């Protein structure tokens, strides 16, 4: 059997046959599968329907692709919408052609937060920051806020959890003039099949992953089948991080969620010493979707600061630039006030 016939069900990288284990292994995510298991997984994969193929062709014929020659960002837009500047570095973009149908998302959540609401949220957020540059909250800067559909990979994972630990229960009591301590040890074993659903990871390398995680969660019940009409008046990112690229982030989040489930099931012990634990992802179901984000960048002292608002819920996140001159002035003023108060206080006791 040609190992190259199959790709890893978890991260989509090539599988290689390992003679030492007689299994197919993925060098990228370290997953291993028996040949029978891979055949079983691929037997469940349905070929694209005629409708799905037609949808990809329609997407390709009605989607313009723009590229920023400065930072390399690639922006998608409906063929009736013209992109003029890069959402990330604010430099002009040029039309570079059409987009392949393979980049068509399966689902999308439309914008619920209108531009006026997004601007108000931003202004309220700025109002709580004392030491930001004045032009950071200017109307000119607000005009650079972009309604952007960000590409996300969303996964459902089947996890095989194996946990072994030594649990101790300790109790002490006093009888007469003696103090007794009793320690009982238990073998704690947890073997479970865990399913995690809807674990997201954005597929855009230019936007900070932590920023996107900070504006989660999105309500997936609002997901709709993708339609180009959602792009009208907005822009969208072309993903530049594929499934193999985001899988380490997915795996980390899935492992942590599974670990929390197992740890929460272990209770009633004075202490536990973990002897072994593993959380192996056996199968991953992927969806490529678009999620709405109001996004803005600001360049200050040769550094780019990013700000984002969840276009569905209004949750916001970002790191504001610090105006060191304003901070130094306020610090000096406070220091002067404290010095005057101390001086005056000293004069009262002369």
N, C-alpha and C positions, 0 to 999 in steps of 0.2 A: 504494500500500500504506500502511495506517495504521501508523505507527511504534509507536503505543501498544498495538498488539496483542501486542507482544513485550516481555519483560523480559530484563535482562542475565543470561546464563547464569552469570556469575561472582558477582555480588552481588545479583541480583534487583531492582535498581532499573530504572526505565523507560528504554528505549532511544529515542534521538531521531535522526532522519535528518539527516545533515550534507551539505548540497548541495555543499560544497567538496570533499569526499572521496568522495561518493556511497556512503557507508557508514553503518551504524547505530552510533552512539556512546553510551557511558554517561558522563554528566557526573559520576557519583559516583566510579567507579573508573578512568575514562579508558580502558576497553577499547573496541576497535573491531571490528566484524564486517561482512563483506559480507552482502548480503541472502540470497544463496544459502547462505552458511554458517549463518545463523540458521535458515533453513528446514530445513536438514539436521539441525541440533541439535534443533529442535522436533519433527521427524518421528520422532526416536528416543524422545521422551517418551511413555510409556504412560499411558493414563488410569487412574484409581483403580479397583481391582476391587471387586466387591460385598463381599468379605471385608474389605478395607481400610476401606470406608465403614462397615461394621458395627462394626469395631474402634474407629473414631473416635466413633461414637454411644455405644458402651459406656463408653468413656473419659469422655465428657461427662456421662453419667448417674451415674457412680460416683466422681467427683472433686470434692471440696469446694475452694473457693478462699477463703482468708482474707487479709485486708488489715490492715496495720499503719497506723493513722491517724497515727502519730508520724513514721515515716521513709518510709512508702509501700511497704515490701516486700510482695510477694505470695507466699503460701505455699500449695502444693498439698498435699493429704492425701487418703488413701482415705476414703470416706464413713463408715467405721467408726472412723476416727481423728479425734480432736478436737485442733486446735491451740489452745494457750492463750496462748503468748507469742511475740514476734518473735525469731527466732534472731539478728537483727542488733543491735537496740537494747534487747531484753528487755522492751519494753512489751507490754501486752495486744493481742491481735488479735481481729478480729470476722469472723464468717462473712459473706462478701459474695456468695455464689452458687455457681453451677457454672462449669466451665471449658469453653471451646469445644473441639470435637474436633480442630481444627487444631493445638492445642498438644500433641497426643499424640506422644511420642517414638517413634522406630522401633526403637531398641535400648536396652539397659540393662545395666550391670554391677552385680550385687548386692554388698552389703557382705560382705567377708571378715574384716575386723577388728571384733571385738566391742567393746562399750562398755568392759568391764574392761581389755582390751588397750589401747584408746585412752587411757584414764585413766592407765594405767601409763606409756605412752609420754610423755604430757604431764608426769607427775611426774618422770620421769627427765630430761626436757629441762629442767624448772625447776631440778632439782638442780644443774645445771651453770651456772646463772645466779646470781651473787652479789647483785646489786643490784636485785632485783625486789621489789615490794610484797608483804607477807606474805599479804594476802588474795587475791592473784593465783592462788595455788595452793591455796586453801582448798576444802573440800568444797562450800561454797555456790557457788563459782565453777565447780567441776567439774560441778555439776548443770546448768549452763547450756550444757554441751557438747551439741551437737545432731547427730544423724545426719541428714545432708542430702544429697539427690540434687541435684547441681548441673547445670543445663542446659548442654550443650556442642554447638557446631557443629563437626563433623569433616568435613574435606574432602580429596578426591583432586583433584590439579590436573595438567593437561597444560601444560607450559611449553615455549615456543620460545626457545631460548638462542642468542644471537649475540654472539660475543666476538672482538675483534681487538686485537692488541698487537704491539709491537716487542720482539723478544727479542734479547738481546745475550749473546754468549759471548766472554769475555776471557781470554786466556792470556798469560803473560809468561815470558821466559827470558833468560838471560845467555849471551853468546858473546864470548869474549875480554874486552875492556874495554867492551863495549857491552851495554846492557840494552834488550831488544826487547819490545814489547807489541803483540799482535794482537787486533783486535776484529772479530768477525763479527756481522752483523745479519741477523735472520730475521723474516719475516712470520709471526706466530703467529695462526692462525684456528681457532676452534672454533664449529661450528654443530651444535646438538644438540636432540633432542626428549627432554625430561626429564619423568618422572612422579613426583610426590610423593604419598604415601599417608598418610592418617590424621593430617593436621595439625589440631590442636585449638585452639579458642578458646571460652572460656566466654561464655554469653549472659546473665550477671547483672551489672548495672552496679554493684551495691552491694559486691560482693566484688572486692578488688584483683586485677587481671589477673596481676600479677607473683607474687602468692601462689599462684594456681592453677597458673601455669607452674612454680613452684618445687617442687610436689609431683608433677609429671609424672616418668616416663611412667605411663600406665595400660596394662595388657596387654589389647589389643583381642581376643585370642583367647577371652577370657571373655565377650564380648558375647553377650547373649541377646535374642530377640525381646521387646519390651516387654510386661509384664503388670502389672496393678494390684496383684497380690499382693506385689510387691517393696516397695510403699509401706507395707505393714503394719508399724507400729511406728516408721516414719521419716517425715520430711517431704521435700518437694521444692520447688524454686524454679520459678516460672513465668518463662520468659525474658522480659527486657525489652529485649534487644539483638538485633535480627534479623540476617539474613544480610548485608544491606547494611551494617549497623553494625559487624559483626566482620570484614568482608572486608579492610579496611586492615591489620589485625593478621595475618590469614591471608597476605595478599600479602607482607608484610614477612618472615614466617618462610619462606615458599616461595622468595622471592627470595634470601634468605641461604643456604638449603640448596642452591639451584641454583648460586649463585655459588661455594660451597665445592666442589661437584662439578667445576666448570670449572677453578677454581684448582688443585685437586689433580691435574688432568690436564696442567697446564703445569709441566714440570720440566726440569731440565738446562740452564737458562740462568743466566748470572751475574746478570742483571737483566731485568725486563720492564717496559715502559711501556705501560699500557693506553690504547688509542686510542678504543675504543668497546666498550661492553657493554650488552646489553639482555636482559631476561628477561620475556617477555610471556606471561601466562597466557591460554591459548586456550580452555580448557574447565575447568569446576569441577563435580565431583559432590559433593553435600552429603548429610550425614546429621545428623539432630537426635537426640541421645542423652542419657541421664542417667548421670552418673558419681558414685560414692559418696565423700562427704567428711565426716569428723568436723570440725565447724566451731564456733568459739567466738570471742566478742568480749569485750573488757574495756574499760570506760571509766575513764580515769585522767587527772586534771587536764584535763577537758573534751576529751580526745582518745580516739578509739576505736582499740584495738589488735586485730588479727585474728590468729587462730591456726588452722591447718588440718592435718589428717592425711588422707593418701590412704587411703580406706576399703578399698582392695584390697591395697595393698602395705605400708602403715604408714609411708611416707615423710612426714616432717612439716616444717613451715616456719612461721615467724611472727616478728614483731618484739616482744620483751618490753618492757614499760614499765620505765622507769628510776626507781628511788626515789632522788631526788637527796639527800634527807636522809641516807639510809643511806650513799650514796657519799661525801658530805661528811664524815660521822663517821669512816668508815674511812680516808679520805685524811688527816684531821687526826690520827688515831691513828698512822698510819704516819709522818707528819711528826714527831710527838712522839718516836716510837721512834728515828728517824734522828737527831734532835737529841740525844737522850740518849746514843746510841752515839758520836756525834762528840765530845760533851762528855767522856765517860768516856775515849775514846781520847786526847783532849788532855791529860787529867790524868795518864795513864801516862807521858807524855813530859816532865812538869814536873820 
